[in-house]
Each structure stands twice: as C-alpha cells, then as structure tokens.
C-alpha cells in the first residue's frame, strides 16, 4: 500500500494537514470561545486535529513498537474521532432553529457511542492495534467498527446537508465560504469512512489507496474553513489601510484648516498614523471619513460665489473624465475654500445656494452627492482625495473680485 503513488501522496499531506489544523485552532480560539455558534466548530476541528495527530505515520510507527501502546493509541484515536463527530453534530445543531434540543441529543448520543465503543473493546478478545486488515476479521470486532463508522457517516451526512443549505441562505460571503469549505471537507471525511464500510462489509479494496488523500484533504479544508474569518479580516484591514493612506493628504489639509473636527491630534505623517493610529484601528477609516466630511461642510461657508461653476468648467477643460467631474470639481473648490479659511476670511452663510457637499452615495458631475451610505461616501471621498493632488486641482486659480471683509 505504501508503494502506491496515490497513497504516498496522501501520506505526504499528513503533516501539513495536521499543522494547518492546529494553527487554525490557535488563531481562532480567542474569538470562537466567545461565540456559542463557533464553539462547536472549533471543538470539531480541534478534536479532528487530535485524532489525525495520533494517526500520523511517525506516531503510528512509534506506537507499533509495543502492543499495549498500539492498542491504547488506536482506541484513543477512535474515541476522539467519535467525540469529533459529536462536535460536528453540535455545530450542525447550533445552526438550526431547534438548536438546544438537537445539541442535547447530540451530547447524549455521543456519550452513548463512546460508552458502546469502550464496552465493545473490553468485551473483545485480547488484541493490539485497531484495524481492518486486508484479510481476516476486523480488530477488535465487526460490531466495534460498525458503530464507529456509522457514527461518522451519520454526523458527516448531517453536517454536509446543513452546511450546504445554510451557505445558500446567508448573505455573508465569508460565512458562505466557510460553510462550503467545512461541508466539502466533511464530505471527504464521509467518503473516507464509506470506503472503510465497503471494505468491512464487502471486502472492496480498490479505493483504499485514496484513504490518506481524503482524510488529509479533509483536514486542510476544515482548517481553511476555520481561517476564513481571519482571511476576510486581513482583507478588510488591508482595504482600510489603503483607504486611510489615500484619504490622508486631503484629510490632513482640511483638518489643518478646521482643526476642531478632529477627534485626536494628527500624527506627524501618514506612515506613523497607520503604524500607530490615534484611535482603534477598526475605527481609523471611519474617523477619517467623518472628519473629512465635517471639515467639508464647514468649509462650505468659505466658498466664494461663482467658484463651483468655475471649477466645473475648469475640470472639463482640463480633460478630466466625465465620471470624475464631481470629485475633481469638489477638490478644486476645497482648495480655494481651505485657503480662504487659512487667510482669515469671514465665512458666509450659504442660504439658498447649492451645498458644496451632501454626505451620501450617488454623485454626479455637479460635485453634489445624494443619498446615504458610508461605503459609497468613502469611495467618493477617496476620488476627491486623488483629484485633490492632481494637476487639474493645482492649476485651478479662479479670477474673482476681492472678497469683502478681507
């Protein structure tokens, strides 16, 4: 069997699979222990990792040196495997509408199965490692293996069904991906035990070389399912860092003109701001958007009459693409309004005038935004920040009469 290339490939995945499982458990433990819905998932992966650790080739080789060790390792591995199946049922129950009753049923069923395996092991004749040999009777008994395989197949079938069903219902891409990965890994584990059932009942051995491949791919997929929130969190953090980096020049200039809108004092530079944020990192972009918006609303009072119209004409003449006219025109107007504020000019009420900026989601060529959505507002302000540093904005110098009150 070991010489078979498929089996050899499966064996080569054993250590990476176990390492990935334990790594996923360690990374997700802090968050999972606080969430009842995730505890069963964490427990299922942790117990699967423990069972697969005891099934590593080096561990099995070491255990085979002594019949007592080989028997103990085999029994403990199988008991942990059934406990893992019970944890899978717990995870499935937590995702259903009748979660409490199903969790209680899963717990009672798991205890009964563990007890049955121990009793079947004790009642069997003296034996060493637990195995289904190529020829001869299974060790310790046929009943022992039927109980073990049935427990896994029942738990895996239920888990695959629930994972697939709920992955189609959820609107969360991260949750859907996690459920599908976990369900696929569980399906591979089910195929592993089904092959053992065929061998046990009918002596079929054609698919036996695939056992290690199925089990170790199952481990990798379950590890990936557990790490999906981590990966989505890293992606979200990366997107926030990129947004904060792009917003920083505009935000810095506006906060310099209207310092009281800033919750905290700005850092010396944007690298320091990102490495050592003055607010919790998950609020950094939110604060930048809110403070930028508030500064724009205040600077609305420092816009000289006629400047918005001149800005719109300027960005058109400068060759700015039409979809970016609104952001580019607003950037030009902000440059002038900021300078007027820094020069000490008096603000003017804008009664009846078109607002310079309305926080929102849909923006057009006028520089005004309508609607309301933080993500869309963030995207629009990033466009304004990009336009703020462009040549079109730097070359905008409106010729207007000297303002009164200077």
LOMARNU-55459 format. One record per residue (C-alpha): x, y, z; residue number from 1. Coordinates in steps of 0.25 Angstrom, whole numbers, plus 2048, in hexadecimal, padded with zeros to 3 digits. Layout:
N
<pt east="X" north="Y" up="Z" vexza="NUM"/>
...
% end
This chain:
406
<pt east="800" north="800" up="800" vexza="1"/>
<pt east="80B" north="80A" up="804" vexza="2"/>
<pt east="811" north="808" up="7F6" vexza="3"/>
<pt east="805" north="80D" up="7EF" vexza="4"/>
<pt east="807" north="81B" up="7EA" vexza="5"/>
<pt east="7F9" north="81F" up="7EE" vexza="6"/>
<pt east="7FB" north="81A" up="7FC" vexza="7"/>
<pt east="809" north="820" up="7FC" vexza="8"/>
<pt east="803" north="82E" up="7F8" vexza="9"/>
<pt east="7F9" north="82D" up="803" vexza="10"/>
<pt east="803" north="82A" up="80D" vexza="11"/>
<pt east="80B" north="836" up="809" vexza="12"/>
<pt east="7FF" north="83E" up="80D" vexza="13"/>
<pt east="7FE" north="839" up="81B" vexza="14"/>
<pt east="808" north="842" up="822" vexza="15"/>
<pt east="803" north="84F" up="81A" vexza="16"/>
<pt east="7F5" north="84C" up="81D" vexza="17"/>
<pt east="7F7" north="84A" up="82C" vexza="18"/>
<pt east="800" north="856" up="82D" vexza="19"/>
<pt east="7F5" north="85F" up="826" vexza="20"/>
<pt east="7EA" north="859" up="82F" vexza="21"/>
<pt east="7F1" north="85D" up="83C" vexza="22"/>
<pt east="7F5" north="86A" up="836" vexza="23"/>
<pt east="7E7" north="86D" up="833" vexza="24"/>
<pt east="7E2" north="869" up="840" vexza="25"/>
<pt east="7EC" north="872" up="847" vexza="26"/>
<pt east="7E9" north="87E" up="83F" vexza="27"/>
<pt east="7DA" north="87D" up="840" vexza="28"/>
<pt east="7D9" north="878" up="84F" vexza="29"/>
<pt east="7D8" north="886" up="855" vexza="30"/>
<pt east="7CC" north="88A" up="84C" vexza="31"/>
<pt east="7C6" north="87D" up="84C" vexza="32"/>
<pt east="7C5" north="87B" up="85B" vexza="33"/>
<pt east="7BD" north="888" up="85C" vexza="34"/>
<pt east="7B3" north="883" up="851" vexza="35"/>
<pt east="7A9" north="877" up="854" vexza="36"/>
<pt east="7A7" north="875" up="845" vexza="37"/>
<pt east="7B6" north="873" up="843" vexza="38"/>
<pt east="7B9" north="86B" up="84F" vexza="39"/>
<pt east="7B4" north="85E" up="849" vexza="40"/>
<pt east="7BC" north="861" up="83C" vexza="41"/>
<pt east="7C9" north="864" up="844" vexza="42"/>
<pt east="7C7" north="857" up="84C" vexza="43"/>
<pt east="7C4" north="84F" up="840" vexza="44"/>
<pt east="7D1" north="854" up="839" vexza="45"/>
<pt east="7DA" north="852" up="846" vexza="46"/>
<pt east="7D5" north="844" up="848" vexza="47"/>
<pt east="7D7" north="841" up="83A" vexza="48"/>
<pt east="7E5" north="846" up="83B" vexza="49"/>
<pt east="7E8" north="83E" up="847" vexza="50"/>
<pt east="7E3" north="831" up="840" vexza="51"/>
<pt east="7EB" north="834" up="834" vexza="52"/>
<pt east="7F7" north="837" up="83C" vexza="53"/>
<pt east="7F6" north="829" up="842" vexza="54"/>
<pt east="7F5" north="823" up="834" vexza="55"/>
<pt east="802" north="82A" up="82F" vexza="56"/>
<pt east="80B" north="81F" up="829" vexza="57"/>
<pt east="816" north="822" up="833" vexza="58"/>
<pt east="80C" north="821" up="83F" vexza="59"/>
<pt east="807" north="814" up="83A" vexza="60"/>
<pt east="815" north="80E" up="837" vexza="61"/>
<pt east="819" north="812" up="846" vexza="62"/>
<pt east="80C" north="80C" up="84B" vexza="63"/>
<pt east="80E" north="7FF" up="844" vexza="64"/>
<pt east="81B" north="7FC" up="84C" vexza="65"/>
<pt east="812" north="7F8" up="858" vexza="66"/>
<pt east="805" north="7F0" up="856" vexza="67"/>
<pt east="800" north="7F8" up="863" vexza="68"/>
<pt east="803" north="805" up="85D" vexza="69"/>
<pt east="7FD" north="801" up="84F" vexza="70"/>
<pt east="7F0" north="7FD" up="855" vexza="71"/>
<pt east="7F0" north="80A" up="85E" vexza="72"/>
<pt east="7F3" north="813" up="853" vexza="73"/>
<pt east="7E9" north="80D" up="849" vexza="74"/>
<pt east="7DE" north="80D" up="854" vexza="75"/>
<pt east="7E0" north="81B" up="858" vexza="76"/>
<pt east="7E1" north="81F" up="849" vexza="77"/>
<pt east="7D3" north="819" up="846" vexza="78"/>
<pt east="7CD" north="81F" up="853" vexza="79"/>
<pt east="7D2" north="82D" up="84F" vexza="80"/>
<pt east="7CD" north="82B" up="841" vexza="81"/>
<pt east="7BF" north="827" up="847" vexza="82"/>
<pt east="7C0" north="833" up="850" vexza="83"/>
<pt east="7C3" north="83C" up="844" vexza="84"/>
<pt east="7B7" north="836" up="83D" vexza="85"/>
<pt east="7AF" north="83A" up="849" vexza="86"/>
<pt east="7B5" north="848" up="848" vexza="87"/>
<pt east="7B1" north="849" up="839" vexza="88"/>
<pt east="7A2" north="846" up="83D" vexza="89"/>
<pt east="7A3" north="851" up="848" vexza="90"/>
<pt east="7A8" north="85A" up="83D" vexza="91"/>
<pt east="79C" north="856" up="834" vexza="92"/>
<pt east="792" north="857" up="83F" vexza="93"/>
<pt east="797" north="865" up="842" vexza="94"/>
<pt east="794" north="86A" up="834" vexza="95"/>
<pt east="785" north="864" up="834" vexza="96"/>
<pt east="779" north="86A" up="83A" vexza="97"/>
<pt east="777" north="85F" up="845" vexza="98"/>
<pt east="786" north="860" up="849" vexza="99"/>
<pt east="784" north="85E" up="858" vexza="100"/>
<pt east="77D" north="851" up="857" vexza="101"/>
<pt east="786" north="84C" up="84C" vexza="102"/>
<pt east="792" north="84F" up="854" vexza="103"/>
<pt east="78D" north="847" up="860" vexza="104"/>
<pt east="78A" north="83C" up="856" vexza="105"/>
<pt east="798" north="83D" up="850" vexza="106"/>
<pt east="79E" north="83D" up="85E" vexza="107"/>
<pt east="796" north="831" up="863" vexza="108"/>
<pt east="799" north="829" up="856" vexza="109"/>
<pt east="7A8" north="82C" up="857" vexza="110"/>
<pt east="7A9" north="827" up="865" vexza="111"/>
<pt east="7A1" north="81A" up="861" vexza="112"/>
<pt east="7AA" north="818" up="855" vexza="113"/>
<pt east="7B7" north="81A" up="85D" vexza="114"/>
<pt east="7B2" north="810" up="868" vexza="115"/>
<pt east="7AE" north="806" up="85E" vexza="116"/>
<pt east="7BC" north="806" up="857" vexza="117"/>
<pt east="7C3" north="805" up="865" vexza="118"/>
<pt east="7BA" north="7F9" up="868" vexza="119"/>
<pt east="7BC" north="7F2" up="85B" vexza="120"/>
<pt east="7CB" north="7F4" up="85C" vexza="121"/>
<pt east="7CB" north="7EE" up="86A" vexza="122"/>
<pt east="7C2" north="7E2" up="866" vexza="123"/>
<pt east="7CB" north="7DF" up="85A" vexza="124"/>
<pt east="7D6" north="7D4" up="85B" vexza="125"/>
<pt east="7E4" north="7D9" up="85E" vexza="126"/>
<pt east="7E9" north="7E2" up="853" vexza="127"/>
<pt east="7F3" north="7EC" up="84F" vexza="128"/>
<pt east="7F0" north="7F8" up="845" vexza="129"/>
<pt east="7E2" north="7FA" up="840" vexza="130"/>
<pt east="7E2" north="7F7" up="831" vexza="131"/>
<pt east="7DA" north="7F1" up="825" vexza="132"/>
<pt east="7E5" north="7E8" up="81F" vexza="133"/>
<pt east="7E5" north="7E5" up="811" vexza="134"/>
<pt east="7E1" north="7D6" up="814" vexza="135"/>
<pt east="7DB" north="7D1" up="821" vexza="136"/>
<pt east="7D1" north="7D6" up="82B" vexza="137"/>
<pt east="7D2" north="7E5" up="82F" vexza="138"/>
<pt east="7D8" north="7E8" up="83D" vexza="139"/>
<pt east="7D3" north="7E9" up="847" vexza="140"/>
<pt east="7C5" north="7E5" up="841" vexza="141"/>
<pt east="7BB" north="7E7" up="836" vexza="142"/>
<pt east="7B2" north="7EE" up="83F" vexza="143"/>
<pt east="7BC" north="7F8" up="844" vexza="144"/>
<pt east="7BF" north="7FC" up="836" vexza="145"/>
<pt east="7B1" north="7FD" up="832" vexza="146"/>
<pt east="7AE" north="806" up="83E" vexza="147"/>
<pt east="7BA" north="80F" up="83B" vexza="148"/>
<pt east="7B7" north="810" up="82C" vexza="149"/>
<pt east="7A8" north="813" up="82E" vexza="150"/>
<pt east="7AB" north="81E" up="838" vexza="151"/>
<pt east="7B4" north="825" up="82E" vexza="152"/>
<pt east="7AB" north="823" up="822" vexza="153"/>
<pt east="79F" north="828" up="829" vexza="154"/>
<pt east="7A6" north="834" up="82F" vexza="155"/>
<pt east="7AC" north="837" up="821" vexza="156"/>
<pt east="7A0" north="836" up="819" vexza="157"/>
<pt east="798" north="83F" up="822" vexza="158"/>
<pt east="7A3" north="849" up="822" vexza="159"/>
<pt east="7A5" north="84A" up="813" vexza="160"/>
<pt east="796" north="84C" up="811" vexza="161"/>
<pt east="795" north="857" up="81B" vexza="162"/>
<pt east="7A2" north="85E" up="816" vexza="163"/>
<pt east="79D" north="85E" up="808" vexza="164"/>
<pt east="78F" north="862" up="80C" vexza="165"/>
<pt east="793" north="86E" up="814" vexza="166"/>
<pt east="79E" north="872" up="80B" vexza="167"/>
<pt east="793" north="875" up="801" vexza="168"/>
<pt east="78B" north="87D" up="80A" vexza="169"/>
<pt east="795" north="886" up="811" vexza="170"/>
<pt east="799" north="894" up="80A" vexza="171"/>
<pt east="7A6" north="894" up="811" vexza="172"/>
<pt east="7B1" north="890" up="807" vexza="173"/>
<pt east="7BB" north="88C" up="812" vexza="174"/>
<pt east="7B1" north="883" up="819" vexza="175"/>
<pt east="7AC" north="87C" up="80C" vexza="176"/>
<pt east="7BB" north="879" up="808" vexza="177"/>
<pt east="7BE" north="874" up="816" vexza="178"/>
<pt east="7B1" north="86B" up="816" vexza="179"/>
<pt east="7B4" north="866" up="808" vexza="180"/>
<pt east="7C3" north="863" up="80B" vexza="181"/>
<pt east="7BF" north="85C" up="818" vexza="182"/>
<pt east="7B4" north="854" up="811" vexza="183"/>
<pt east="7BD" north="850" up="806" vexza="184"/>
<pt east="7C8" north="84B" up="810" vexza="185"/>
<pt east="7BD" north="843" up="817" vexza="186"/>
<pt east="7B8" north="83D" up="80B" vexza="187"/>
<pt east="7C7" north="838" up="808" vexza="188"/>
<pt east="7C7" north="832" up="816" vexza="189"/>
<pt east="7BA" north="82B" up="813" vexza="190"/>
<pt east="7C0" north="825" up="807" vexza="191"/>
<pt east="7CB" north="820" up="80F" vexza="192"/>
<pt east="7C2" north="819" up="819" vexza="193"/>
<pt east="7B9" north="814" up="80D" vexza="194"/>
<pt east="7C5" north="80D" up="807" vexza="195"/>
<pt east="7C8" north="807" up="814" vexza="196"/>
<pt east="7BA" north="802" up="815" vexza="197"/>
<pt east="7BB" north="7FC" up="807" vexza="198"/>
<pt east="7C8" north="7F5" up="80B" vexza="199"/>
<pt east="7C1" north="7F0" up="818" vexza="200"/>
<pt east="7B5" north="7EA" up="812" vexza="201"/>
<pt east="7B9" north="7E6" up="804" vexza="202"/>
<pt east="7C8" north="7E5" up="804" vexza="203"/>
<pt east="7C9" north="7F0" up="7FA" vexza="204"/>
<pt east="7D7" north="7F5" up="7F9" vexza="205"/>
<pt east="7D8" north="7FD" up="7EC" vexza="206"/>
<pt east="7D6" north="80B" up="7F3" vexza="207"/>
<pt east="7DF" north="808" up="7FF" vexza="208"/>
<pt east="7EB" north="810" up="7FA" vexza="209"/>
<pt east="7E3" north="81C" up="7FA" vexza="210"/>
<pt east="7E0" north="81C" up="809" vexza="211"/>
<pt east="7EC" north="825" up="80D" vexza="212"/>
<pt east="7E9" north="82F" up="802" vexza="213"/>
<pt east="7DB" north="830" up="806" vexza="214"/>
<pt east="7DE" north="831" up="815" vexza="215"/>
<pt east="7E9" north="83B" up="813" vexza="216"/>
<pt east="7E2" north="844" up="809" vexza="217"/>
<pt east="7D6" north="844" up="813" vexza="218"/>
<pt east="7E0" north="84A" up="81D" vexza="219"/>
<pt east="7E5" north="855" up="814" vexza="220"/>
<pt east="7D7" north="859" up="810" vexza="221"/>
<pt east="7D2" north="859" up="81F" vexza="222"/>
<pt east="7DE" north="862" up="822" vexza="223"/>
<pt east="7DB" north="86B" up="817" vexza="224"/>
<pt east="7CC" north="86C" up="81B" vexza="225"/>
<pt east="7D0" north="870" up="829" vexza="226"/>
<pt east="7DA" north="87A" up="824" vexza="227"/>
<pt east="7D0" north="881" up="81A" vexza="228"/>
<pt east="7CC" north="88C" up="825" vexza="229"/>
<pt east="7DB" north="88E" up="827" vexza="230"/>
<pt east="7DE" north="890" up="818" vexza="231"/>
<pt east="7D2" north="899" up="816" vexza="232"/>
<pt east="7D6" north="8A1" up="822" vexza="233"/>
<pt east="7E4" north="8A3" up="81C" vexza="234"/>
<pt east="7DE" north="8A7" up="80E" vexza="235"/>
<pt east="7D5" north="8B1" up="815" vexza="236"/>
<pt east="7E1" north="8B6" up="81D" vexza="237"/>
<pt east="7E9" north="8B7" up="810" vexza="238"/>
<pt east="7DE" north="8BF" up="80A" vexza="239"/>
<pt east="7DC" north="8C8" up="815" vexza="240"/>
<pt east="7EB" north="8CB" up="815" vexza="241"/>
<pt east="7EB" north="8CE" up="807" vexza="242"/>
<pt east="7DF" north="8D7" up="808" vexza="243"/>
<pt east="7E5" north="8DF" up="814" vexza="244"/>
<pt east="7F2" north="8E0" up="80C" vexza="245"/>
<pt east="7EB" north="8E7" up="800" vexza="246"/>
<pt east="7E2" north="8F0" up="809" vexza="247"/>
<pt east="7ED" north="8F5" up="812" vexza="248"/>
<pt east="7F2" north="900" up="809" vexza="249"/>
<pt east="7E4" north="906" up="807" vexza="250"/>
<pt east="7E1" north="904" up="816" vexza="251"/>
<pt east="7EE" north="90A" up="81B" vexza="252"/>
<pt east="7EC" north="917" up="813" vexza="253"/>
<pt east="7DD" north="918" up="817" vexza="254"/>
<pt east="7E0" north="915" up="826" vexza="255"/>
<pt east="7EB" north="920" up="825" vexza="256"/>
<pt east="7E1" north="92A" up="821" vexza="257"/>
<pt east="7D6" north="925" up="82A" vexza="258"/>
<pt east="7DD" north="91E" up="836" vexza="259"/>
<pt east="7D1" north="91D" up="83F" vexza="260"/>
<pt east="7CB" north="912" up="837" vexza="261"/>
<pt east="7D6" north="908" up="83A" vexza="262"/>
<pt east="7D3" north="8FF" up="846" vexza="263"/>
<pt east="7E2" north="8FE" up="849" vexza="264"/>
<pt east="7EE" north="906" up="845" vexza="265"/>
<pt east="7F4" north="901" up="837" vexza="266"/>
<pt east="801" north="8F9" up="837" vexza="267"/>
<pt east="80E" north="8FE" up="831" vexza="268"/>
<pt east="80C" north="8F7" up="824" vexza="269"/>
<pt east="803" north="8EC" up="81E" vexza="270"/>
<pt east="80C" north="8E1" up="820" vexza="271"/>
<pt east="80C" north="8E4" up="82F" vexza="272"/>
<pt east="7FD" north="8E5" up="82E" vexza="273"/>
<pt east="7FC" north="8D7" up="828" vexza="274"/>
<pt east="806" north="8D1" up="831" vexza="275"/>
<pt east="801" north="8D8" up="83E" vexza="276"/>
<pt east="7F3" north="8DC" up="83C" vexza="277"/>
<pt east="7ED" north="8E6" up="846" vexza="278"/>
<pt east="7E0" north="8DE" up="846" vexza="279"/>
<pt east="7DD" north="8CF" up="846" vexza="280"/>
<pt east="7E2" north="8CA" up="838" vexza="281"/>
<pt east="7D4" north="8C5" up="834" vexza="282"/>
<pt east="7CF" north="8D4" up="836" vexza="283"/>
<pt east="7DA" north="8DB" up="82F" vexza="284"/>
<pt east="7D4" north="8DC" up="821" vexza="285"/>
<pt east="7C6" north="8DF" up="827" vexza="286"/>
<pt east="7CC" north="8EB" up="82F" vexza="287"/>
<pt east="7D4" north="8EF" up="822" vexza="288"/>
<pt east="7C7" north="8EF" up="81A" vexza="289"/>
<pt east="7BE" north="8F6" up="825" vexza="290"/>
<pt east="7C9" north="901" up="828" vexza="291"/>
<pt east="7CB" north="904" up="819" vexza="292"/>
<pt east="7BC" north="905" up="817" vexza="293"/>
<pt east="7BB" north="90E" up="823" vexza="294"/>
<pt east="7C6" north="917" up="81E" vexza="295"/>
<pt east="7C0" north="918" up="810" vexza="296"/>
<pt east="7B3" north="91C" up="816" vexza="297"/>
<pt east="7B9" north="927" up="81E" vexza="298"/>
<pt east="7C2" north="92C" up="812" vexza="299"/>
<pt east="7B5" north="92D" up="80A" vexza="300"/>
<pt east="7B3" north="93B" up="811" vexza="301"/>
<pt east="7C1" north="93F" up="80B" vexza="302"/>
<pt east="7BD" north="93D" up="7FC" vexza="303"/>
<pt east="7BD" north="94A" up="7F5" vexza="304"/>
<pt east="7B1" north="94C" up="7EB" vexza="305"/>
<pt east="7B4" north="946" up="7DD" vexza="306"/>
<pt east="7BF" north="93D" up="7E1" vexza="307"/>
<pt east="7B7" north="930" up="7E0" vexza="308"/>
<pt east="7B3" north="934" up="7D2" vexza="309"/>
<pt east="7C1" north="938" up="7CE" vexza="310"/>
<pt east="7C7" north="92A" up="7D4" vexza="311"/>
<pt east="7BD" north="922" up="7CC" vexza="312"/>
<pt east="7C1" north="92A" up="7BF" vexza="313"/>
<pt east="7D0" north="928" up="7C3" vexza="314"/>
<pt east="7D0" north="919" up="7C5" vexza="315"/>
<pt east="7C8" north="917" up="7B7" vexza="316"/>
<pt east="7D3" north="920" up="7B0" vexza="317"/>
<pt east="7DE" north="918" up="7B7" vexza="318"/>
<pt east="7D9" north="90B" up="7B1" vexza="319"/>
<pt east="7D5" north="904" up="7BE" vexza="320"/>
<pt east="7CC" north="8F8" up="7BA" vexza="321"/>
<pt east="7BD" north="8FB" up="7BC" vexza="322"/>
<pt east="7BB" north="8F1" up="7C7" vexza="323"/>
<pt east="7C5" north="8F8" up="7CF" vexza="324"/>
<pt east="7C0" north="906" up="7CD" vexza="325"/>
<pt east="7B9" north="907" up="7DA" vexza="326"/>
<pt east="7C4" north="903" up="7E3" vexza="327"/>
<pt east="7CE" north="90C" up="7DB" vexza="328"/>
<pt east="7C5" north="918" up="7DC" vexza="329"/>
<pt east="7C4" north="916" up="7EA" vexza="330"/>
<pt east="7D3" north="914" up="7EC" vexza="331"/>
<pt east="7D5" north="922" up="7E5" vexza="332"/>
<pt east="7CA" north="929" up="7ED" vexza="333"/>
<pt east="7D0" north="923" up="7FA" vexza="334"/>
<pt east="7DE" north="928" up="7F7" vexza="335"/>
<pt east="7D9" north="936" up="7F6" vexza="336"/>
<pt east="7CF" north="935" up="802" vexza="337"/>
<pt east="7DB" north="930" up="80B" vexza="338"/>
<pt east="7E4" north="93B" up="806" vexza="339"/>
<pt east="7D9" north="945" up="809" vexza="340"/>
<pt east="7D7" north="93F" up="817" vexza="341"/>
<pt east="7E6" north="940" up="81A" vexza="342"/>
<pt east="7E7" north="94E" up="815" vexza="343"/>
<pt east="7DD" north="952" up="820" vexza="344"/>
<pt east="7D2" north="956" up="817" vexza="345"/>
<pt east="7C4" north="956" up="81D" vexza="346"/>
<pt east="7BA" north="94B" up="81A" vexza="347"/>
<pt east="7AE" north="94E" up="813" vexza="348"/>
<pt east="7A0" north="947" up="815" vexza="349"/>
<pt east="79C" north="93F" up="808" vexza="350"/>
<pt east="78D" north="942" up="809" vexza="351"/>
<pt east="787" north="93D" up="7FC" vexza="352"/>
<pt east="794" north="939" up="7F6" vexza="353"/>
<pt east="797" north="92B" up="7F1" vexza="354"/>
<pt east="79E" north="923" up="7FC" vexza="355"/>
<pt east="7AD" north="921" up="7F9" vexza="356"/>
<pt east="7AB" north="913" up="7FF" vexza="357"/>
<pt east="7A0" north="90A" up="803" vexza="358"/>
<pt east="7A4" north="8FD" up="80A" vexza="359"/>
<pt east="7A0" north="8F1" up="802" vexza="360"/>
<pt east="7A1" north="8E6" up="7F8" vexza="361"/>
<pt east="79E" north="8EB" up="7EA" vexza="362"/>
<pt east="7A6" north="8F6" up="7E4" vexza="363"/>
<pt east="7A5" north="8FD" up="7D7" vexza="364"/>
<pt east="7AC" north="907" up="7CE" vexza="365"/>
<pt east="7A7" north="913" up="7D7" vexza="366"/>
<pt east="7B0" north="90F" up="7E3" vexza="367"/>
<pt east="7A4" north="90D" up="7EC" vexza="368"/>
<pt east="7A1" north="8FF" up="7F2" vexza="369"/>
<pt east="793" north="8FA" up="7F5" vexza="370"/>
<pt east="78F" north="8EE" up="7FD" vexza="371"/>
<pt east="796" north="8E8" up="809" vexza="372"/>
<pt east="79F" north="8DC" up="80A" vexza="373"/>
<pt east="7AD" north="8DC" up="811" vexza="374"/>
<pt east="7B4" north="8D3" up="807" vexza="375"/>
<pt east="7AF" north="8DC" up="7FB" vexza="376"/>
<pt east="7B3" north="8E8" up="803" vexza="377"/>
<pt east="7C1" north="8E2" up="806" vexza="378"/>
<pt east="7C3" north="8DF" up="7F7" vexza="379"/>
<pt east="7BF" north="8ED" up="7F3" vexza="380"/>
<pt east="7C8" north="8F4" up="7FD" vexza="381"/>
<pt east="7D3" north="8EB" up="7F8" vexza="382"/>
<pt east="7D1" north="8F0" up="7EA" vexza="383"/>
<pt east="7D1" north="8FE" up="7EF" vexza="384"/>
<pt east="7DE" north="8FC" up="7F7" vexza="385"/>
<pt east="7E4" north="8F6" up="7EA" vexza="386"/>
<pt east="7DF" north="903" up="7E2" vexza="387"/>
<pt east="7E4" north="90C" up="7ED" vexza="388"/>
<pt east="7F2" north="909" up="7EA" vexza="389"/>
<pt east="7F1" north="909" up="7DB" vexza="390"/>
<pt east="7F6" north="913" up="7D1" vexza="391"/>
<pt east="7E8" north="917" up="7CE" vexza="392"/>
<pt east="7E6" north="91C" up="7DC" vexza="393"/>
<pt east="7F3" north="922" up="7DD" vexza="394"/>
<pt east="7F1" north="92B" up="7D1" vexza="395"/>
<pt east="7E3" north="930" up="7D5" vexza="396"/>
<pt east="7E5" north="93F" up="7D8" vexza="397"/>
<pt east="7D7" north="945" up="7D7" vexza="398"/>
<pt east="7D7" north="954" up="7D4" vexza="399"/>
<pt east="7CD" north="95A" up="7DD" vexza="400"/>
<pt east="7CB" north="968" up="7E3" vexza="401"/>
<pt east="7D2" north="96B" up="7F0" vexza="402"/>
<pt east="7C8" north="966" up="7FB" vexza="403"/>
<pt east="7C3" north="96F" up="805" vexza="404"/>
<pt east="7C7" north="96F" up="813" vexza="405"/>
<pt east="7D6" north="96B" up="810" vexza="406"/>
% end
